[in-house]
Amino acid sequence: MTAINGRKFITTCTPLRVSFAGGGTDLPEFYTRGYGAVYSTAIDKHLYVTVKPLSPIYGNVYRLNYSESEQADSIDAIKNIIARECLRLVPVEPPLYIGTIADLPAYSGLGSSSSFAVGLLHALHAYRGERVSSGHLAEEAAHVEITVLKRPMGKQDHFAAAYGGLNYIRFRADGGVSIEPQNISIKRVDDLFNHLMLFWTGIHRNSSEVLTEQRQNIDSKITELETIREHAMNLRDLVSNGSFTPQKFGAVLHGGWELKRGLASAISNTAIDGWYHKALAAGAFGGKLCGAGGGGFLLIVAPPDRQPAVRSALQDLMEVNIGYEPHGSRVLLSVTE
């Protein structure tokens, strides 16, 4: 007879992110030629992962609940590929339950898959009684998604999720990553976020197809990507010095979006272009589509007095209020009895 004694569970909380500039330069096909750079922020929308023992009453070795539910009798049989590879990398004793829930949907351009990888790895390490650094979590999560699963993506999302806050992230030719937290005043952070509007396009998209085409086009888009890389540096300098204005910030995003639209055919479409131009006509300073493109969330930079007009122009889209998140992935709850 099997006894069920004690309690043990871990819950982690990992932020989603908004990338302002530099997206695409974190792909190895580009940064190995020199370097890549991204300017991004964590936002107050999160992904939660719980890991706990699974009662033998269920009769399964692994039980997972995310957007789907699955039961598996071995790691190899787990259909969720990120969960499967995280368990291979940081194994824990089964039977095991893994549950996850997010504040916003996946495939929306906010780095949810990387937040899941970071959050699950953090939970597995904590379950084993191990403390790990943000850098270690980011590198492990990038290893799972890029090296093991061969996803056509860069590293920026893993570092944004692990570290939190507002960061300038540099990707070196040797594969190393340096992260520069932006230590700016609360007043400036509030000023920036008071000018940000996030709209859900209703279009779920898998970034793999967009990024695969983008990688294939890198040889012919070096000049554009170098300019996009410079935009990340420009925002770092703009926000950290006395010349910051939301209007200048929005202008940099607008320039980056105009360049990014040309990196791959599926990054934008007629509907997305239409919404963006309506926002500009209503008084927005600029903006961009979050993530690789093709759908997801549309980020708009607009002065508070023009935001009602922007909402009216985009009334067929749902707006999501976002705030600044200074923290990266953290253990929210740890119970061991």
C-alpha positions in Angstrom: 0.0 0.0 0.0 1.3 3.5 -0.9 0.9 6.2 1.8 0.4 9.9 1.0 2.2 11.9 3.6 3.1 15.6 3.9 2.7 18.5 1.5 5.1 20.0 -1.0 4.5 22.5 -3.8 6.2 25.4 -5.5 4.6 28.2 -7.4 6.7 30.6 -9.5 5.6 34.0 -11.0 7.3 35.1 -14.2 6.6 38.3 -16.1 5.8 38.7 -19.8 7.6 41.4 -21.7 7.3 44.2 -24.2 10.3 44.7 -26.6 10.6 48.3 -27.7 13.6 48.1 -30.1 16.2 45.7 -31.5 14.0 42.7 -32.2 15.6 40.5 -34.8 19.2 41.4 -33.9 19.1 38.8 -31.1 19.1 36.0 -33.8 22.5 34.2 -34.0 22.5 34.7 -37.8 22.9 38.4 -37.1 24.7 38.9 -33.8 27.5 36.4 -34.6 28.6 39.0 -37.3 29.2 41.6 -34.6 26.6 42.0 -31.9 22.9 42.4 -31.4 21.0 44.7 -28.9 17.5 44.9 -27.6 15.7 47.4 -25.4 12.8 45.9 -23.5 10.7 45.9 -20.3 8.9 43.4 -18.2 5.2 44.2 -17.7 2.8 43.5 -14.8 1.3 40.5 -16.6 2.6 37.1 -15.5 2.7 33.4 -16.1 2.4 31.2 -13.0 3.7 27.7 -12.7 3.0 25.2 -10.0 4.9 22.0 -9.4 3.8 19.5 -6.8 3.7 15.8 -6.1 0.9 13.9 -7.9 -1.1 11.5 -5.8 -0.6 7.9 -6.8 -4.4 7.7 -6.8 -4.4 9.3 -10.3 -2.4 6.4 -11.6 -0.1 8.6 -13.8 3.5 9.4 -13.6 3.0 13.0 -14.9 -0.1 15.1 -15.1 0.0 18.5 -16.8 -2.6 21.3 -17.0 -2.0 24.3 -19.2 -4.2 25.3 -22.2 -4.7 21.6 -22.5 -4.6 18.7 -20.0 -2.5 15.7 -20.4 -1.4 12.6 -18.5 1.8 10.7 -19.3 3.6 7.7 -18.0 7.1 8.8 -19.0 8.9 12.0 -19.8 9.2 10.9 -23.4 5.3 10.7 -23.6 4.8 14.3 -22.6 3.3 16.3 -25.5 4.2 19.7 -24.2 7.7 20.0 -25.6 8.9 22.7 -23.3 7.8 20.9 -20.2 9.3 17.7 -21.5 12.7 19.2 -22.2 12.8 21.2 -18.9 12.1 17.9 -17.0 15.0 16.3 -18.9 17.3 19.1 -18.0 16.2 19.5 -14.4 14.7 16.1 -13.4 12.7 15.6 -10.2 11.2 12.5 -8.7 7.8 11.6 -10.1 4.8 11.2 -9.8 4.5 14.9 -10.6 1.9 17.5 -11.3 2.7 20.7 -13.3 0.1 23.4 -13.8 0.3 26.8 -15.4 -1.9 29.7 -16.0 -1.2 33.1 -17.6 -2.7 36.6 -17.4 -2.6 36.9 -21.2 -2.9 34.3 -24.0 0.0 32.6 -25.7 1.1 33.3 -29.3 0.5 37.0 -28.7 4.0 38.5 -29.0 4.7 39.0 -25.3 7.3 36.2 -24.9 5.0 33.7 -23.2 6.8 30.5 -24.3 10.1 31.8 -22.8 8.3 33.0 -19.6 6.9 29.4 -19.3 10.4 27.9 -19.8 12.0 30.2 -17.3 9.1 29.8 -14.8 9.1 26.0 -15.0 12.8 25.7 -14.7 12.7 28.0 -11.7 10.0 25.9 -10.1 11.9 22.6 -10.8 15.1 24.0 -9.2 13.2 25.3 -6.2 11.4 21.9 -5.9 14.9 20.3 -5.7 15.9 22.9 -3.0 18.3 24.7 -5.4 18.7 28.5 -5.7 19.7 29.7 -9.1 20.6 33.1 -10.6 18.6 35.0 -13.1 21.4 34.6 -15.7 21.5 30.8 -15.1 17.7 30.5 -15.6 17.8 32.6 -18.8 20.6 30.5 -20.3 18.9 27.2 -19.4 15.6 28.4 -20.9 17.3 29.6 -24.1 19.2 26.2 -24.3 15.9 24.4 -24.1 14.1 26.4 -26.7 16.9 27.2 -29.1 19.5 24.4 -28.8 17.3 21.5 -27.9 14.0 22.3 -29.6 15.7 24.2 -32.5 13.2 27.0 -32.4 14.1 29.8 -34.8 14.2 32.5 -32.1 16.6 34.7 -30.2 17.5 34.9 -26.5 15.9 38.3 -25.6 12.7 36.9 -24.1 14.5 34.5 -21.8 16.6 37.3 -20.3 13.6 39.7 -20.0 11.6 37.0 -18.2 14.4 36.0 -15.8 15.6 39.5 -14.9 12.5 41.7 -15.1 12.7 45.5 -15.2 13.7 47.7 -18.0 16.9 46.5 -19.7 19.3 47.1 -22.5 20.5 43.6 -23.5 23.5 43.0 -25.7 24.2 39.7 -27.6 27.9 39.2 -28.3 29.3 37.4 -31.3 30.6 34.6 -29.0 27.1 33.8 -27.8 27.5 35.6 -24.5 24.9 38.0 -23.2 25.3 41.2 -21.1 22.4 42.9 -19.5 22.3 46.5 -18.4 19.4 47.2 -16.0 18.1 50.8 -16.6 18.2 52.5 -13.3 15.9 55.4 -14.0 13.6 57.4 -11.8 10.1 56.1 -10.8 8.8 59.4 -12.3 10.3 58.6 -15.7 9.1 55.1 -15.6 5.6 56.3 -14.8 5.8 59.0 -17.6 6.8 56.3 -20.1 4.1 53.8 -19.1 1.4 56.5 -19.0 2.0 57.0 -22.7 1.8 53.2 -23.6 -1.4 51.6 -24.9 -1.7 47.9 -25.7 -4.4 46.5 -28.0 -5.2 42.9 -28.7 -5.6 42.3 -32.4 -7.4 39.0 -31.9 -4.9 37.3 -34.2 -3.1 34.3 -32.6 0.1 33.6 -34.5 3.0 31.1 -34.3 6.2 33.1 -34.5 8.2 30.2 -36.0 7.1 30.8 -39.6 7.8 34.6 -39.4 11.2 34.1 -37.7 12.2 31.3 -40.1 11.6 33.6 -43.1 13.3 36.5 -41.2 16.4 34.3 -40.6 16.5 33.4 -44.3 16.4 37.1 -45.3 19.2 38.3 -42.9 21.9 38.4 -45.6 19.9 40.9 -47.6 18.7 42.9 -44.6 22.0 43.6 -42.8 21.7 47.4 -43.2 18.1 47.5 -41.8 19.1 45.2 -38.9 22.1 47.4 -38.1 19.7 50.4 -37.9 17.2 48.5 -35.7 20.1 47.6 -33.4 21.0 51.3 -33.2 17.4 52.1 -32.2 17.9 50.0 -29.1 20.9 52.0 -28.2 19.1 55.3 -29.0 16.3 54.4 -26.6 18.8 53.5 -23.9 20.4 56.9 -24.2 17.2 58.7 -24.6 15.5 57.3 -21.6 18.5 57.6 -19.3 19.4 61.2 -20.1 17.6 64.5 -19.7 16.4 64.7 -23.3 13.7 62.1 -22.9 10.2 62.9 -24.2 7.5 60.3 -25.0 7.3 61.9 -28.4 10.9 61.1 -29.2 10.4 57.6 -27.8 7.4 57.0 -30.0 9.3 58.3 -33.1 12.1 55.7 -32.5 9.4 53.0 -32.3 7.8 54.2 -35.4 11.1 54.1 -37.3 11.8 50.6 -36.1 8.4 49.4 -37.1 8.7 50.8 -40.6 12.0 48.9 -40.9 10.8 45.7 -39.3 7.8 45.4 -41.6 10.3 44.8 -44.4 12.2 42.0 -42.8 9.7 39.3 -43.7 6.4 39.1 -45.6 4.2 37.9 -42.8 5.2 40.5 -40.2 2.3 42.8 -41.0 -0.9 42.7 -43.1 -3.6 45.0 -44.3 -5.6 44.9 -41.1 -2.6 45.6 -38.8 -1.4 48.4 -41.1 -4.9 49.9 -41.0 -5.1 49.9 -37.2 -1.7 51.4 -36.9 -2.4 54.2 -39.3 -5.7 54.9 -37.5 -3.8 55.3 -34.2 -1.3 57.7 -35.8 -4.2 59.7 -37.3 -5.7 60.0 -33.9 -2.6 61.5 -32.4 -0.3 58.6 -31.5 3.4 59.3 -31.6 4.3 55.8 -32.9 4.2 52.2 -32.0 4.8 48.6 -33.2 3.5 45.1 -33.2 4.8 43.1 -30.3 7.0 40.1 -30.9 7.9 38.6 -34.2 4.8 40.0 -36.0 1.8 38.6 -37.8 -0.7 39.3 -35.0 -0.8 39.4 -31.2 -0.6 42.8 -29.5 -0.3 46.2 -31.0 1.7 48.7 -28.8 0.9 52.4 -29.2 2.7 55.4 -27.8 0.2 58.3 -27.3 -0.1 61.3 -25.0 -2.8 60.9 -22.4 -4.9 63.7 -23.9 -5.0 61.8 -27.2 -5.6 58.4 -25.8 -9.5 58.7 -25.9 -9.2 59.4 -29.6 -6.9 56.5 -30.1 -9.3 54.2 -28.3 -12.2 55.4 -30.4 -10.2 54.9 -33.6 -9.4 51.3 -32.5 -12.7 50.6 -30.9 -12.9 47.2 -32.6 -9.8 46.1 -30.6 -9.6 45.2 -26.9 -7.3 47.4 -24.8 -5.2 45.8 -22.0 -3.8 48.1 -19.3 -0.2 47.4 -18.5 2.3 48.6 -15.9 5.9 48.3 -15.1 7.3 45.1 -13.5 10.6 45.5 -11.7 10.9 41.9 -10.8 12.0 38.9 -12.9 11.0 35.3 -12.2 10.5 34.6 -8.5 9.2 31.9 -6.2 5.8 33.1 -5.1 5.0 30.2 -2.8 7.1 27.4 -1.4 5.7 24.8 0.9 7.6 21.8 2.2 6.2 19.7 5.0 
